[in-house]
Amino acid sequence: MRIVVFTADPGLERSVWWSMMQGTPGLTHVLVCRKVFSPRPRDVWRRFRRNVRKHGLIFIPFRAGLLAGTLVRRLVARPAPAPPVPASAPCEEIEALDLNAPDVVARVAAWGADLGLSIGAPVLKRPLFGLPRLGTINLHLGKTPDYRGAPPGFWELWTSAAEIGATIHMVDDGLDTGPVLEQLVAPLYPDDTPSVALARAEELGRIAFARALERASRGDLATKAQPGGGRTFRFPTVAQHLRLALRVATRRAARRWGRPSYAPKVIGTFLALYLLRPARDLWWSLRRRHPVRVFNFHRVTFLCRDGMTVPPPVCRRQVEYVRRTHDVVSLERALELLGSGARLRRPAAVLTFDDGYRSVYDAARPAFASLGVAGCCFLSTDLVSTDRRFGHDADNPVRQHLGVMTWEEVVELRAAGWSVGAHGATHARLSACDADALRYELEAPLAALRSRLGLERVALAYPFGGRADITPEALALARARGYTACLSDFGGHNTPPADPFTLRRIELGGDHDTLMWKARVRGIDFGAWRDERAWLAAQSGRGNSSA
């Protein structure tokens, strides 16, 4: 497969799209045709004047502010540029001010491409995009025909759309009008910003792009025509950008501060976190009585927003904060600390994931590696390497995209230093299982993890994780079958010494405000305390009635 890539992106070789293209089955050669912009002062001045005519005089301070921000970031952070993704096939390059120029067309024709890819390219004309044997496909971050053009995410929010999409289509003579190979959509939420909407479209685009490349490698480019109608958008003005930013900020503030309970909750959490917590931690440090906190996540993705989902950049900030305030240890080390009754001058933390979603491999694994930490993933083993989905995602609009890892990916996770445990066989609620089902839910994961990964010591995080989701009989069976620990998910920390079969976890990876998740990291969660009081009251009531 010989692929020609049409682009205007100077950083294409550092992008996820380049990495995905390099993984195309059967790829043998790559030709990059890149549009470049003239650096001559006259041409730079011409482009500047054109922008001022479009945006108005506001473009001048806006552009100056962007430039100043870039310079400050470079001086303060000095970020190292991402290295180019290693090429898996010989690569050639053509740079031109006009990709549709006759000499470029002649060189591409002589090169002999099987497939063309348009990734951030300018408008291509038929003499160029028609050259590849299989045609040229375009990666469009938007749902066609409703949102043709650019930029992705902006116009969907501007028009209050209910969803955002990504479309892979064949290039034709119109702008984003070609027949469709793959199209995926996901919901937009009231609090979404343009950057979040763009990130969601990019994640959809990665799924669709991978499918399209796999199909192209098989020569299967069957398409369906776009429906009639639709609308084509152009790049918005600076004034429109500012208006949308103000509208989104106003809506986000109204949704938060419009709730009567929000202000007292924020004030109480702030006082507890920054006034009471330092004194508590000092007391614990002096007595060497800091706890072991086990933090839990489920999936790391932009595709949806709920109590089980955290966006990739938020997950990274959370892990950075945990690492800054705790000693991050493996689950095995934490069990040693808890079993030995270790006296800790600084809190220890374990980072866990339930269910085994593929986003653990795709998003969490590389992020954790870059931060120098590893986590623990509890698998529902019957779902691994299958197309099955979890029952608790039945109403999720992007359920089809919430797949689980394969065993090969789990092996790679282990090789990256991660621990792996059991989360039931099918994610059944253990307290609702009869005797036969309970034995299967506890025994099948042990057999799978020992045969697939060679594990001897296996911990259990029971599905759903509430107090009522496991019974004394299930706990006794887990001990008898050889599990090393049992973890819940209803909040709270663990102070050594502790019984490994009554370990608590703090659900960190949900749709929480920054102040709230920082408080949870430091062991402050009013909601968990309120739930525990209610549970204790219910237990007391049952005891009185039975008496």
ZILIN-V912246 format. One record per backbone hydrogen bond with DSSP energy under -1.0 kcal/mol. CO is the residue of the C=O (numbers start at 0). NH is the residue of the N-H. E is the energy in kcal/mol with one decimal. If there is no record, write none. Layout:
co:CO nh:NH e:E
co:CO nh:NH e:E
This chain:
co:0 nh:27 e:-2.8
co:0 nh:28 e:-1.2
co:1 nh:113 e:-2.8
co:1 nh:114 e:-1.9
co:2 nh:30 e:-2.3
co:3 nh:116 e:-2.6
co:4 nh:32 e:-3.4
co:5 nh:118 e:-2.5
co:6 nh:34 e:-2.7
co:8 nh:11 e:-1.2
co:10 nh:13 e:-2.0
co:11 nh:14 e:-2.1
co:12 nh:84 e:-2.9
co:14 nh:18 e:-1.6
co:15 nh:19 e:-2.5
co:16 nh:20 e:-2.5
co:17 nh:21 e:-2.3
co:20 nh:23 e:-1.8
co:23 nh:26 e:-1.9
co:28 nh:2 e:-2.3
co:29 nh:91 e:-2.5
co:30 nh:4 e:-3.2
co:31 nh:93 e:-3.3
co:32 nh:6 e:-2.3
co:33 nh:95 e:-2.2
co:39 nh:43 e:-2.5
co:40 nh:44 e:-2.7
co:41 nh:45 e:-1.8
co:42 nh:46 e:-2.3
co:43 nh:47 e:-2.1
co:44 nh:48 e:-2.5
co:45 nh:49 e:-2.1
co:46 nh:50 e:-2.0
co:47 nh:51 e:-2.2
co:48 nh:52 e:-2.3
co:49 nh:53 e:-1.7
co:50 nh:54 e:-3.2
co:51 nh:55 e:-2.4
co:55 nh:58 e:-2.0
co:56 nh:59 e:-1.5
co:57 nh:61 e:-2.0
co:58 nh:62 e:-2.8
co:59 nh:63 e:-2.2
co:60 nh:64 e:-2.5
co:61 nh:65 e:-2.1
co:62 nh:66 e:-2.3
co:63 nh:67 e:-2.6
co:64 nh:68 e:-2.6
co:65 nh:69 e:-2.2
co:66 nh:70 e:-2.3
co:67 nh:71 e:-2.5
co:68 nh:72 e:-2.3
co:69 nh:73 e:-2.0
co:70 nh:74 e:-2.2
co:71 nh:75 e:-3.0
co:72 nh:76 e:-2.1
co:72 nh:77 e:-1.1
co:89 nh:29 e:-2.4
co:91 nh:31 e:-2.6
co:93 nh:33 e:-3.1
co:95 nh:35 e:-1.9
co:97 nh:100 e:-1.5
co:100 nh:104 e:-2.2
co:101 nh:105 e:-2.4
co:102 nh:106 e:-1.9
co:103 nh:107 e:-2.4
co:104 nh:108 e:-2.4
co:105 nh:109 e:-2.1
co:106 nh:110 e:-1.5
co:107 nh:111 e:-1.4
co:112 nh:132 e:-2.2
co:113 nh:133 e:-3.2
co:114 nh:3 e:-2.5
co:115 nh:136 e:-2.9
co:116 nh:5 e:-3.3
co:117 nh:138 e:-2.1
co:119 nh:7 e:-1.4
co:124 nh:127 e:-2.1
co:124 nh:128 e:-2.3
co:125 nh:129 e:-2.3
co:127 nh:130 e:-1.6
co:134 nh:115 e:-2.4
co:135 nh:170 e:-3.1
co:136 nh:117 e:-2.9
co:137 nh:168 e:-1.7
co:139 nh:141 e:-1.8
co:139 nh:166 e:-3.3
co:142 nh:146 e:-2.8
co:144 nh:230 e:-2.1
co:147 nh:232 e:-2.3
co:152 nh:156 e:-1.5
co:153 nh:157 e:-2.4
co:154 nh:158 e:-2.2
co:155 nh:160 e:-3.1
co:156 nh:159 e:-1.2
co:161 nh:187 e:-2.3
co:163 nh:185 e:-2.6
co:165 nh:183 e:-2.2
co:166 nh:139 e:-2.7
co:167 nh:180 e:-3.4
co:167 nh:181 e:-1.6
co:168 nh:137 e:-3.4
co:178 nh:169 e:-2.8
co:179 nh:223 e:-1.8
co:181 nh:167 e:-3.2
co:183 nh:165 e:-2.2
co:185 nh:163 e:-2.9
co:188 nh:191 e:-2.1
co:192 nh:196 e:-2.6
co:193 nh:197 e:-2.4
co:194 nh:198 e:-2.2
co:195 nh:199 e:-2.3
co:196 nh:200 e:-2.2
co:197 nh:201 e:-2.5
co:198 nh:202 e:-2.1
co:199 nh:203 e:-2.2
co:200 nh:204 e:-2.6
co:201 nh:205 e:-2.2
co:202 nh:206 e:-1.6
co:203 nh:207 e:-2.5
co:204 nh:208 e:-3.1
co:205 nh:209 e:-2.1
co:206 nh:210 e:-1.8
co:207 nh:211 e:-2.4
co:208 nh:212 e:-2.5
co:209 nh:213 e:-2.0
co:210 nh:214 e:-2.3
co:211 nh:215 e:-2.7
co:212 nh:216 e:-2.0
co:214 nh:219 e:-2.6
co:215 nh:218 e:-1.4
co:223 nh:179 e:-3.0
co:230 nh:147 e:-2.3
co:232 nh:149 e:-1.1
co:236 nh:240 e:-2.1
co:237 nh:241 e:-2.4
co:238 nh:242 e:-2.4
co:239 nh:243 e:-2.4
co:240 nh:244 e:-2.3
co:241 nh:245 e:-2.3
co:242 nh:246 e:-2.4
co:243 nh:247 e:-2.8
co:244 nh:248 e:-2.4
co:245 nh:249 e:-2.5
co:246 nh:250 e:-2.3
co:247 nh:251 e:-2.7
co:248 nh:252 e:-2.2
co:249 nh:253 e:-2.4
co:250 nh:254 e:-2.2
co:251 nh:255 e:-1.6
co:252 nh:256 e:-2.7
co:253 nh:257 e:-1.3
co:255 nh:258 e:-1.4
co:258 nh:261 e:-1.5
co:260 nh:264 e:-1.7
co:261 nh:265 e:-2.7
co:262 nh:266 e:-2.8
co:263 nh:267 e:-2.7
co:264 nh:268 e:-2.5
co:265 nh:269 e:-2.7
co:266 nh:270 e:-2.5
co:267 nh:271 e:-2.3
co:268 nh:272 e:-2.6
co:269 nh:273 e:-2.6
co:270 nh:274 e:-2.0
co:270 nh:275 e:-1.8
co:271 nh:276 e:-2.4
co:275 nh:279 e:-2.0
co:276 nh:280 e:-2.9
co:277 nh:281 e:-2.1
co:278 nh:282 e:-2.2
co:279 nh:283 e:-2.3
co:280 nh:284 e:-2.5
co:281 nh:285 e:-2.5
co:282 nh:286 e:-1.8
co:283 nh:288 e:-2.6
co:290 nh:347 e:-1.8
co:291 nh:493 e:-2.1
co:292 nh:349 e:-2.1
co:293 nh:505 e:-3.0
co:294 nh:351 e:-3.1
co:295 nh:507 e:-2.2
co:295 nh:508 e:-1.9
co:296 nh:353 e:-2.1
co:298 nh:309 e:-1.7
co:305 nh:308 e:-1.4
co:307 nh:298 e:-1.8
co:309 nh:300 e:-1.1
co:310 nh:314 e:-2.6
co:311 nh:315 e:-2.1
co:312 nh:316 e:-2.0
co:313 nh:317 e:-2.6
co:314 nh:318 e:-2.5
co:315 nh:319 e:-2.5
co:316 nh:320 e:-2.2
co:317 nh:321 e:-2.6
co:318 nh:322 e:-2.8
co:319 nh:323 e:-1.8
co:320 nh:324 e:-1.6
co:321 nh:325 e:-1.7
co:326 nh:348 e:-2.4
co:329 nh:333 e:-2.3
co:330 nh:334 e:-2.4
co:331 nh:335 e:-1.6
co:332 nh:336 e:-2.3
co:333 nh:337 e:-2.7
co:334 nh:338 e:-2.4
co:335 nh:339 e:-2.2
co:336 nh:341 e:-2.0
co:337 nh:497 e:-1.5
co:343 nh:289 e:-2.2
co:346 nh:326 e:-2.4
co:347 nh:292 e:-3.1
co:348 nh:328 e:-3.0
co:349 nh:294 e:-3.0
co:350 nh:375 e:-1.8
co:351 nh:296 e:-1.8
co:352 nh:377 e:-3.2
co:354 nh:379 e:-1.1
co:355 nh:404 e:-2.4
co:356 nh:359 e:-1.7
co:357 nh:361 e:-2.6
co:358 nh:362 e:-2.5
co:358 nh:363 e:-1.9
co:359 nh:364 e:-2.5
co:362 nh:366 e:-1.5
co:363 nh:367 e:-3.1
co:364 nh:368 e:-2.2
co:365 nh:369 e:-2.0
co:366 nh:370 e:-1.1
co:367 nh:372 e:-2.3
co:368 nh:371 e:-1.0
co:374 nh:418 e:-2.3
co:375 nh:352 e:-2.4
co:376 nh:420 e:-2.4
co:377 nh:354 e:-1.0
co:378 nh:380 e:-1.0
co:378 nh:422 e:-2.8
co:379 nh:382 e:-2.0
co:382 nh:385 e:-1.5
co:389 nh:392 e:-1.5
co:390 nh:393 e:-1.8
co:392 nh:395 e:-1.8
co:395 nh:398 e:-1.8
co:397 nh:400 e:-1.9
co:398 nh:401 e:-1.8
co:400 nh:402 e:-1.1
co:402 nh:357 e:-2.9
co:404 nh:384 e:-2.4
co:405 nh:409 e:-2.1
co:406 nh:410 e:-2.3
co:407 nh:411 e:-1.8
co:408 nh:412 e:-2.2
co:409 nh:413 e:-2.4
co:410 nh:414 e:-2.2
co:411 nh:415 e:-1.3
co:412 nh:417 e:-1.9
co:413 nh:416 e:-2.0
co:418 nh:376 e:-2.3
co:420 nh:378 e:-2.5
co:421 nh:460 e:-2.7
co:423 nh:380 e:-1.1
co:424 nh:381 e:-2.2
co:428 nh:431 e:-1.8
co:429 nh:432 e:-1.3
co:433 nh:437 e:-2.7
co:434 nh:438 e:-2.0
co:435 nh:439 e:-2.0
co:436 nh:440 e:-2.7
co:437 nh:441 e:-1.6
co:438 nh:442 e:-2.7
co:439 nh:443 e:-2.3
co:442 nh:446 e:-2.2
co:443 nh:447 e:-2.5
co:444 nh:448 e:-2.9
co:445 nh:449 e:-2.1
co:446 nh:450 e:-2.2
co:447 nh:451 e:-2.9
co:448 nh:452 e:-1.6
co:448 nh:454 e:-1.5
co:457 nh:483 e:-2.5
co:458 nh:421 e:-2.8
co:459 nh:486 e:-2.6
co:462 nh:464 e:-1.1
co:464 nh:488 e:-2.6
co:465 nh:468 e:-1.4
co:468 nh:430 e:-1.1
co:470 nh:474 e:-2.3
co:471 nh:475 e:-2.4
co:472 nh:476 e:-2.2
co:473 nh:477 e:-2.4
co:474 nh:478 e:-2.1
co:475 nh:479 e:-2.4
co:476 nh:480 e:-2.3
co:477 nh:482 e:-2.1
co:478 nh:481 e:-1.2
co:484 nh:459 e:-2.3
co:485 nh:502 e:-1.6
co:486 nh:461 e:-1.2
co:493 nh:291 e:-3.5
co:498 nh:501 e:-2.0
co:499 nh:485 e:-2.5
co:502 nh:487 e:-2.8
co:504 nh:490 e:-2.4
co:505 nh:295 e:-2.8
co:507 nh:509 e:-1.5
co:509 nh:511 e:-1.9
co:512 nh:516 e:-2.3
co:513 nh:517 e:-2.3
co:514 nh:518 e:-1.9
co:515 nh:519 e:-2.1
co:516 nh:520 e:-2.2
co:517 nh:521 e:-1.5
co:518 nh:523 e:-3.0
co:519 nh:522 e:-1.8
co:524 nh:528 e:-1.9
co:525 nh:529 e:-2.6
co:526 nh:530 e:-2.4
co:527 nh:531 e:-2.3
co:528 nh:532 e:-2.3
co:529 nh:533 e:-2.1
co:530 nh:534 e:-2.3
co:531 nh:535 e:-2.8
co:532 nh:536 e:-2.4
co:533 nh:537 e:-2.2
co:534 nh:538 e:-2.6
co:535 nh:539 e:-2.4
co:536 nh:540 e:-2.4
co:537 nh:541 e:-2.3
co:538 nh:542 e:-2.2
co:539 nh:543 e:-2.4
co:540 nh:544 e:-2.4
co:541 nh:545 e:-2.2
co:542 nh:546 e:-1.8
